[in-house]
């Protein structure tokens, strides 16, 4: 069970497999599933060393695999993408962002969208917090940081892609102006740009501003990036109208404290007796990440471009 939903991993005897590669892996992993939890409970290090008796030629039944040139965990990637629930059973394993997202979609029962990207991220974080029971080596740490950033940006992009009609809202694929932002919403007096980042804002987000209307979007973890009056002023100087920051716990510390980057930032201002920052339109500058679909939807609800403006956004 997860989040109130009961899941059933089918017995391999009841399935018709596409090929022997999937069948062999499925049967092997199913035999080690304890049937009680879908959270990580099989130690991958021990599993590979003592229980993984699949021959290289059997792994190579999948033509994508060159067994001699990749780590054993990567030989399972095609299988994990086809049966993502199994990827969540392992502790101490590095998994690609595609698999992690596929697993979260399986657990939440829906593809990532503007309606559920927050719950998808929560599910990913639930697994990430218990995936490792030993210290990671350097390669694992580096891979984890890269994967986390990729996941965050991909989730946000997937959520925003639901608005794409390539007329009123589109993704910026022009490499010559990629630094301006990632998405564009057609409006007056300036088009609204969206700059999507992962965990930290820092100078990477500032570089997106070019004195145009723009908003920052990301699963930012450090609320201090949004409490400095000088930093907020710099964001506003280059055209930022808002920062959409997560209103769900992202880090383990936030989970334990029952808070989020957004609430920590807001609490900083209220506890200090300071007014919350506003943009040039007098609207809140710091906003809940979960509100961005609604805010964009309100703008796009005005179908007449001559009447659609960022004034008041």
N, C-alpha and C positions, 0 to 999 in steps of 0.2 A: 504494500500500500504506500502511496505517496500523495500527500496533500488531499487526503480523503478519497482518493481513487484506488481501486484494487486492480492490479495488473496480473495477467497470467502469461507466463512464458511457456509457449507450446512445447509439448514433448516432440522431439525430432521424429519419432515414429509416426506422428500424425501429419507431417509436412511433406510436400513435394518440392525438392530443392532444384534450383536452376542448374547446378553442376556439382561435381564431387567435392570441389574446393569448399563450397558453402556447407555441404553436408558433413564433411570431416571435421571442420572447425566447430560447427554448431554442436555436433555430438560430443566433442571433447569438452567444450565449455559448459554445456548443459549438465554434464556429469559432475561438475564442481560447484554448481549453483546450489546454495543451501535451502532455497525455497522460502526463506523467511524475510529477506530484505533485498531491496534493489539498490541500496547504497553500497559503496565500495566495501567488499569484505573478503575478496580473494587477493592475496598478496602476489603481485605479478612476478616479483623476483623469485619467490619460492615456486610459483607455478611453472615458470620457464625452466627452472633448475631441476625440479623433481617430478613434474607431472606432464610436461608438454612433450609428448613422444611422437609428434607429427614429423614425418621425414621431409627433408627439403623438396624432394620431387613431388610430394603431396601438396605442399604449399605452392609449388610452382604450377599447379593445375590452373591457377589464375595467371593468365598471361601478363598481367601488369607487374608481377613480382619477379625481381631478380634477387633470389635468395642470398646469393653470395655478396651482394653489395649494400644491403640495407639491414638495420637492426631488426631483431625478431619481432619487436612490437609493431614495426611498420608493415610487416608482412600480413598483419591482421587488419590493416586499415580498410581495404575493400570490403572485408567481412563486416567490420563495425559500421560502415556506411549502409550496408544492406540490413543489418540487424543491430541498430544502435543501442538497444537496451543492454546488450552484453558489455559494451564499453564502460557502462556505469558500474559494473560489478567489481572492477579491478582497482586496487590501491597501488600506489607507487608506479605509475605508468604515465608516459608522455603521450598525449593524444592530440591530433590535429584539430584546428578550430572548426572545420566542416563537421567532424564527428561529434564534437562537443555540442554544437548547435543542433545537429540532427537528434542527438540523445535528448536534449531539453525539449525539442518539439515533440518527440515521442512521449515524454513524460507529461507534457501539458496537453497533449492531444490535438495540437493544431500547429500549422506552419506559422513562423514569425510574421507579425503584421503590426500595424499601428495600434491595434486594439490589445495586443498581448505581449509586446516586446519587453515590457517591464517584468511580467511574470516569467518570461523566458529567461531573462537575466537572473532573476531570483533563483530559478531552478539550477542554472549553471553554477551560481555561487554556492548553493547548498551542497552540490557535489564537490566543488573545488575545495571547500573548507575541510573535507574529510578524506580527500583523495590521497594525501601523502602522510605516511606514518614514520617516515625516516627523513633525514636531511637529504635534500636534493644535491646532486653534483652540479658542477658549473654548467655543463651542457643542458641539463634539465632545467636549471634556473633560467638560463638565457632563453630556452625554448618556451618556458612558461610565460615569461614577460612578453615575448613576441606574440604568443598565441592569445594572451589576454587582451592585448591591444587590438589584434585582428578581430577577435570575437566582438568586442565592444563596438568597433566601427562598423562591422558587418551587420550587427543587430540594428543599429540606428539607421544605417542605410536601407536595410530591408524594410524597416518600419516606415521610412519616408517614401520609399519607392511606390507605396500604395497610392500616393497622390500624383504620381507621374502620369501626365497625359501628353507630354512633349510639346505642349502649346502654352499652357498656363504655369506648369511646374515641370522642371526637367533636371536631370543630373548633368553636371558640368563635366564633359569628357574632353574638353579642349585643353591639351597639356600646356599651351602657352599662357592660359589664364587660370590654371589649376590652383594657384596660390590664393586666388580671390575667395574661393569657397567650393563646396562640393555640390550644392543644389541651388537652383535659382527659381524664385517665384515671381512671375511678372506682375508688376504693380507700379503705381505712381506715388510720389515724384521720382522714386528710385526703385529699381527691382530689389527684392529682398533676397539676400544671399544667406545660405546656411553653411556654416563651417562645422564639420563633424570631427570630433577628436575622441580619444579613448579615455585614459585615466587622469591625465594632467593637462592643464591649460598652458601655463607658462608662455614662453615667447612664441611657441608654435601657433597658438591661437591668435595672438596679437598680429602675427605676420599675415593673417587672412584679411585684416581690415585695410581698406583703401579709401577712407572717407566716403563710404557708401553705406546703405542700410544693410546690416548683417546681424545674425544671431549666432551664438555659440551653442553647440549641442554636444553633450558627452556624459559618459559615466564617470565623472570626476570624483576623485576620492579625498582630496585635500580641501577642506572648506576654507582654509586660510588664504587660498588663491582668490577668494571672493569676498574677503573682509577688509582688504587694504584699500583705503580711499584713493591712494595714488595709482594702484593697479586698476581699480574700477574706472578712474578718470582716464587712464591710458586706453582702456577698452572703448570708452565712450568717444574719445578723441578720434579714433580710427573708424568710427561708424557703428559700433555695436549697440543694438537696441535692447538686447536681452541675453542672459545666460541661462540656459536650461540645464539644471544640475539635478542629480538623482535624489528622489525623495523616498528611496528604499535603502536599507543598509547595503553597503558595498564591501566594506572591509570587516574583518572579524571583530575589531574593536567596536565598530558601529552596530554590529549584530548584538554583541554583549551589552551595549549601552541602550539598545532599542532606539537608535537614532539614524540619521542619514546626513549626507553632505549638505543637502538643502536646509534641513532643520538646524544643523550645527551653525551654518552661516547666518540664518535668520536669528537664532538665539544669541549669536555674538552681538548683533546690533541691538536687540531688545535688552539684553543684560547690561549693555554699556549705555543704555539710554539714548542711543543714536537713531536717527530716522533711517528707514530702509532706503537703499539707493533706488532712484528712479531714472528713466531714460529721458531723452529730449522731449518726448511726448507726455511726460508726467506719469508714465505707466511703470509698474514694477520692473526693475532691472533683473533681479534674481527670481527665477521662476522654476516651478516643479517640472522635471523632465517628463513626467507622465502627462503634462498639460499640452505638450507641443502638438499632438495630433488635433486636439480641439482648437488650438489657436490658429494653426494653419488652415483647418477646415473652415473657420469663420472667414478668413481672408478669401479663400477660394470659393466660398458660397456666393460671393459677388461675381457674377459671370461677366459683367460689363467691365472690361479693362479700364475704361475711362473713369469708372467710379471706384475701382479697387485701389486703395492707397495704403501706405504704411503709416500715415499720420494717425496717431491714436493706437498704434500697435504696441 
